Amino acid sequence: MARRLATLPALVAAPDIVMVADRTRRAIAEVAATYFAAAAFFRLDHIANGARGIIISDYFDRLALDRALDSIGDAERRLTAAMMGSGEAGPAAVEAWVTPRKAEVDRIRMAVNEIANSGLTLSKLSVAASLLGDLAKN
């Protein structure tokens, strides 16, 4: 039972949500709604599921995989924090943040989805992480 509870997506995301709530001084419920809306918008669950299927052959591949997943997590936290700046929460915050950046967001979102749908490899995961990181910087 404890193992099942520990793997619930909401519980796995809890530290990230609390961190963003603390950073943005917004309510945890608002940040959680935005965090999950952003994850759904970018289909980050699809990427994470695909990453679990990547075959790792050595220590450095494991290190590269972990770093790519960490980069995606960092981008998700930074994007969520940026989205919270609109004063909105949930899907409305995502939309408010995306609208002025629509061309860039659409380009990166399409590339990340294409990568995720084309048979995820370690190199593709690294590229997706980099693209999401670039988006979070802007």
C-alpha positions as CSV (number, residue, x, y, z in Angstrom):
1,M,0.0,0.0,0.0
2,A,2.8,2.4,0.9
3,R,4.5,1.7,-2.4
4,R,1.3,2.5,-4.4
5,L,0.8,5.7,-2.5
6,A,4.4,6.8,-3.0
7,T,4.0,6.5,-6.8
8,L,0.9,8.5,-7.1
9,P,1.7,11.4,-9.5
10,A,0.3,14.0,-7.1
11,L,2.6,12.8,-4.3
12,V,5.6,12.5,-6.5
13,A,5.0,16.1,-7.7
14,A,4.4,17.5,-4.2
15,P,7.9,18.7,-3.4
16,D,8.0,20.5,-6.8
17,I,4.6,22.1,-6.1
18,V,5.6,23.2,-2.6
19,M,8.8,24.7,-3.9
20,V,7.1,26.7,-6.6
21,A,4.4,27.8,-4.2
22,D,7.1,29.0,-1.8
23,R,9.0,30.8,-4.6
24,T,5.9,32.5,-6.0
25,R,4.1,33.0,-2.7
26,R,0.9,31.5,-4.2
27,A,-1.4,29.0,-2.7
28,I,-0.4,25.3,-3.0
29,A,-3.8,24.4,-4.6
30,E,-3.3,27.1,-7.3
31,V,0.3,26.0,-8.0
32,A,-0.8,22.4,-8.2
33,A,-3.5,23.2,-10.7
34,T,-1.1,25.1,-12.8
35,Y,1.7,22.5,-12.5
36,F,-0.6,19.7,-13.7
37,A,-2.1,21.9,-16.4
38,A,1.4,22.7,-17.7
39,A,2.4,19.0,-17.6
40,A,-0.7,18.1,-19.6
41,F,-0.2,20.9,-22.1
42,F,3.4,19.8,-22.8
43,R,2.5,16.0,-22.4
44,L,5.3,15.6,-19.9
45,D,3.8,12.4,-18.6
46,H,4.2,10.9,-22.1
47,I,7.9,11.8,-22.0
48,A,8.4,10.4,-18.5
49,N,6.7,7.1,-19.5
50,G,8.8,6.9,-22.6
51,A,12.0,7.5,-20.5
52,R,11.2,4.5,-18.4
53,G,11.6,2.3,-21.5
54,I,15.0,3.6,-22.5
55,I,17.6,0.8,-22.2
56,I,20.6,1.9,-20.1
57,S,23.9,0.1,-20.8
58,D,26.3,1.7,-18.4
59,Y,26.8,4.2,-15.5
60,F,27.2,7.2,-17.8
61,D,24.0,6.4,-19.7
62,R,22.1,6.2,-16.3
63,L,23.7,9.5,-15.4
64,A,22.7,11.1,-18.7
65,L,19.1,9.8,-18.3
66,D,18.9,11.1,-14.7
67,R,20.3,14.5,-15.7
68,A,17.8,14.8,-18.7
69,L,14.9,13.9,-16.4
70,D,16.2,16.4,-13.8
71,S,16.4,19.1,-16.5
72,I,12.8,18.4,-17.5
73,G,11.7,18.7,-13.9
74,D,13.6,21.9,-13.5
75,A,12.0,23.3,-16.7
76,E,8.5,22.2,-15.4
77,R,9.1,24.1,-12.1
78,R,10.4,27.2,-13.8
79,L,7.5,27.2,-16.4
80,T,5.0,26.7,-13.6
81,A,6.5,29.6,-11.6
82,A,6.4,31.8,-14.7
83,M,2.8,30.9,-15.5
84,M,1.8,31.8,-11.9
85,G,3.0,35.4,-12.7
86,S,-0.2,36.0,-14.7
87,G,-2.3,36.0,-11.6
88,E,-4.3,33.1,-13.0
89,A,-4.1,29.4,-12.0
90,G,-4.6,26.1,-13.7
91,P,-5.3,26.0,-17.5
92,A,-6.0,29.8,-17.5
93,A,-2.5,30.4,-16.2
94,V,-1.0,28.2,-18.9
95,E,-3.1,29.9,-21.6
96,A,-2.1,33.4,-20.3
97,W,1.6,32.5,-20.4
98,V,1.4,30.7,-23.8
99,T,-0.5,33.4,-25.7
100,P,2.2,36.0,-26.0
101,R,4.8,33.3,-26.9
102,K,2.5,31.2,-29.1
103,A,4.9,30.7,-32.1
104,E,7.8,29.7,-29.9
105,V,5.7,27.5,-27.6
106,D,4.0,25.8,-30.6
107,R,7.4,25.1,-32.2
108,I,8.9,23.6,-29.1
109,R,5.7,21.7,-28.1
110,M,5.5,20.2,-31.6
111,A,9.2,19.2,-31.5
112,V,8.9,17.7,-28.0
113,N,5.8,15.7,-29.0
114,E,7.5,14.5,-32.2
115,I,10.5,13.3,-30.2
116,A,8.3,11.6,-27.6
117,N,6.2,9.9,-30.3
118,S,9.2,8.7,-32.4
119,G,10.6,6.1,-30.0
120,L,12.3,7.8,-27.2
121,T,16.1,7.3,-26.9
122,L,18.6,8.9,-24.5
123,S,19.7,11.4,-27.1
124,K,16.1,12.4,-28.0
125,L,15.3,12.8,-24.3
126,S,18.3,15.1,-23.9
127,V,17.1,17.2,-26.9
128,A,13.6,17.4,-25.4
129,A,15.0,18.4,-22.1
130,S,17.1,21.1,-23.7
131,L,14.2,22.5,-25.7
132,L,12.0,22.7,-22.6
133,G,14.8,24.3,-20.7
134,D,15.2,26.9,-23.4
135,L,11.5,27.7,-23.2
136,A,11.7,28.0,-19.5
137,K,14.5,30.6,-19.8
138,N,12.3,33.0,-21.9
